[in-house]
């Protein structure tokens, strides 16, 4: 897609959209049969699922898919999940948080086992994505004049809880190609036990093109942690987020409340609203 | 190609027939948006309809002086949630188009913040769409599109453009922001026109 459409600076009047030739080159979505290759506990409340998806066209980092479950009487339930992996392969990684009153997530977290088959539809979403080759992702904001080129603008990821999943996909994609774009992840999480992809994040932080990782614990911090557990504040954003002056692209994912607060503060701190992309997870 | 998922029984069988396929009822009002919520002051708010022959304009006071309707409707989001029996107040698109002459059959809705979505004109007229400014008796919250959003409840809810600022008449249908990012050009929830 062309952000020139979405993120055009305010003008006095609507104008025609650019030609649809600007459509972004992401794989077409469709229904596929996924076979569960493995499942394991990710956190006390979440599971990681490795899926082999027949005919999967690959996906960009940050995209999501729909999972449809069908009961013996034909009843179906469908939910969207962010994808924790990216690339051209047919192996897809999900990390699913079990919601207290959920219908699909308890099945995926507690019931699913290797060999099970699931229907999935995707890949979905072409806006909340990052690709090392910025041109391939159509990743220009139309506001790059005078600044660094699109591919070299630093990237700030901000995650609340399980909202880390699509951001982990971006950080992993960045690490996999040793991309030189500065990457930083601010990750708000309840406790050390609740960190998704803890080992992988640690490795990415030590890679040749390192991810800078800032963890904020909201309920319980590790022993000897320098600060008490607390939710992210505007002051935290001032110190643990790439400054607005460096014109980072910012990706924020978490609950609606988290995303609204963080995005509002980022704008107050001088970040260009057009450089902030958000994704939320819903209630069910 | 649907098949039974081993070990899945689902929660409820008394499915409400107001619920389109693939949708789940929610009590709350989830949010779908792609960036920060724009702050729009009604003192500076303006709504325009732009045709081949000119521009029709309303400021907030002029807009609020139009005939206001109560709307009770179900809403359906492409992200699989639905909310039944929601209550809105707004101005019908029939009212806004009353003195608008145009041969053009397609509309691009433009929003503060830069987002766009496309809708055919005949999907907006005939008591099917409003510019809404109240939800459940309260001014529409910014995160839900306030001060005013398009309300086109018979289509998936991304077509109900939040923070709407104008409609541009077009000769041909063109994809807006959401449609360019993978959502369907039309978006009928009853036939699950979710993605292209």
Boltz contact constraints between the chains, C-beta under 6 A:
constraints:
  - contact:
      token1: [A, 1]
      token2: [B, 180]
      max_distance: 6.0
  - contact:
      token1: [A, 1]
      token2: [B, 181]
      max_distance: 6.0
  - contact:
      token1: [A, 5]
      token2: [B, 177]
      max_distance: 6.0
  - contact:
      token1: [A, 6]
      token2: [B, 114]
      max_distance: 6.0
  - contact:
      token1: [A, 6]
      token2: [B, 115]
      max_distance: 6.0
  - contact:
      token1: [A, 6]
      token2: [B, 177]
      max_distance: 6.0
  - contact:
      token1: [A, 7]
      token2: [B, 114]
      max_distance: 6.0
  - contact:
      token1: [A, 8]
      token2: [B, 114]
      max_distance: 6.0
  - contact:
      token1: [A, 14]
      token2: [B, 50]
      max_distance: 6.0
  - contact:
      token1: [A, 14]
      token2: [B, 110]
      max_distance: 6.0
  - contact:
      token1: [A, 14]
      token2: [B, 166]
      max_distance: 6.0
  - contact:
      token1: [A, 14]
      token2: [B, 168]
      max_distance: 6.0
  - contact:
      token1: [A, 17]
      token2: [B, 174]
      max_distance: 6.0
  - contact:
      token1: [A, 20]
      token2: [B, 175]
      max_distance: 6.0
  - contact:
      token1: [A, 23]
      token2: [B, 180]
      max_distance: 6.0
  - contact:
      token1: [A, 29]
      token2: [B, 195]
      max_distance: 6.0
  - contact:
      token1: [A, 69]
      token2: [B, 5]
      max_distance: 6.0
  - contact:
      token1: [A, 69]
      token2: [B, 8]
      max_distance: 6.0
  - contact:
      token1: [A, 70]
      token2: [B, 2]
      max_distance: 6.0
  - contact:
      token1: [A, 70]
      token2: [B, 4]
      max_distance: 6.0
  - contact:
      token1: [A, 70]
      token2: [B, 5]
      max_distance: 6.0
  - contact:
      token1: [A, 71]
      token2: [B, 8]
      max_distance: 6.0
  - contact:
      token1: [A, 71]
      token2: [B, 9]
      max_distance: 6.0
  - contact:
      token1: [A, 71]
      token2: [B, 10]
      max_distance: 6.0
  - contact:
      token1: [A, 72]
      token2: [B, 4]
      max_distance: 6.0
  - contact:
      token1: [A, 75]
      token2: [B, 10]
      max_distance: 6.0
  - contact:
      token1: [A, 77]
      token2: [B, 10]
      max_distance: 6.0
  - contact:
      token1: [A, 78]
      token2: [B, 22]
      max_distance: 6.0
  - contact:
      token1: [A, 78]
      token2: [B, 80]
      max_distance: 6.0
  - contact:
      token1: [A, 80]
      token2: [B, 79]
      max_distance: 6.0
  - contact:
      token1: [A, 103]
      token2: [B, 11]
      max_distance: 6.0
  - contact:
      token1: [A, 107]
      token2: [B, 8]
      max_distance: 6.0
  - contact:
      token1: [A, 111]
      token2: [B, 7]
      max_distance: 6.0
  - contact:
      token1: [A, 116]
      token2: [B, 6]
      max_distance: 6.0
  - contact:
      token1: [A, 124]
      token2: [B, 182]
      max_distance: 6.0
  - contact:
      token1: [A, 125]
      token2: [B, 182]
      max_distance: 6.0
  - contact:
      token1: [A, 126]
      token2: [B, 181]
      max_distance: 6.0
  - contact:
      token1: [A, 126]
      token2: [B, 182]
      max_distance: 6.0
  - contact:
      token1: [A, 127]
      token2: [B, 34]
      max_distance: 6.0
  - contact:
      token1: [A, 127]
      token2: [B, 181]
      max_distance: 6.0
  - contact:
      token1: [A, 256]
      token2: [B, 31]
      max_distance: 6.0
  - contact:
      token1: [A, 260]
      token2: [B, 143]
      max_distance: 6.0
  - contact:
      token1: [A, 263]
      token2: [B, 36]
      max_distance: 6.0
  - contact:
      token1: [A, 267]
      token2: [B, 36]
      max_distance: 6.0
  - contact:
      token1: [A, 273]
      token2: [B, 35]
      max_distance: 6.0
  - contact:
      token1: [A, 273]
      token2: [B, 36]
      max_distance: 6.0
  - contact:
      token1: [A, 276]
      token2: [B, 35]
      max_distance: 6.0
  - contact:
      token1: [A, 276]
      token2: [B, 36]
      max_distance: 6.0
  - contact:
      token1: [A, 277]
      token2: [B, 35]
      max_distance: 6.0
  - contact:
      token1: [A, 278]
      token2: [B, 35]
      max_distance: 6.0
  - contact:
      token1: [A, 280]
      token2: [B, 31]
      max_distance: 6.0
  - contact:
      token1: [A, 282]
      token2: [B, 30]
      max_distance: 6.0
  - contact:
      token1: [A, 282]
      token2: [B, 79]
      max_distance: 6.0
  - contact:
      token1: [A, 282]
      token2: [B, 81]
      max_distance: 6.0
  - contact:
      token1: [A, 283]
      token2: [B, 26]
      max_distance: 6.0
  - contact:
      token1: [A, 283]
      token2: [B, 28]
      max_distance: 6.0
  - contact:
      token1: [A, 283]
      token2: [B, 30]
      max_distance: 6.0
  - contact:
      token1: [A, 284]
      token2: [B, 24]
      max_distance: 6.0
  - contact:
      token1: [A, 284]
      token2: [B, 26]
      max_distance: 6.0
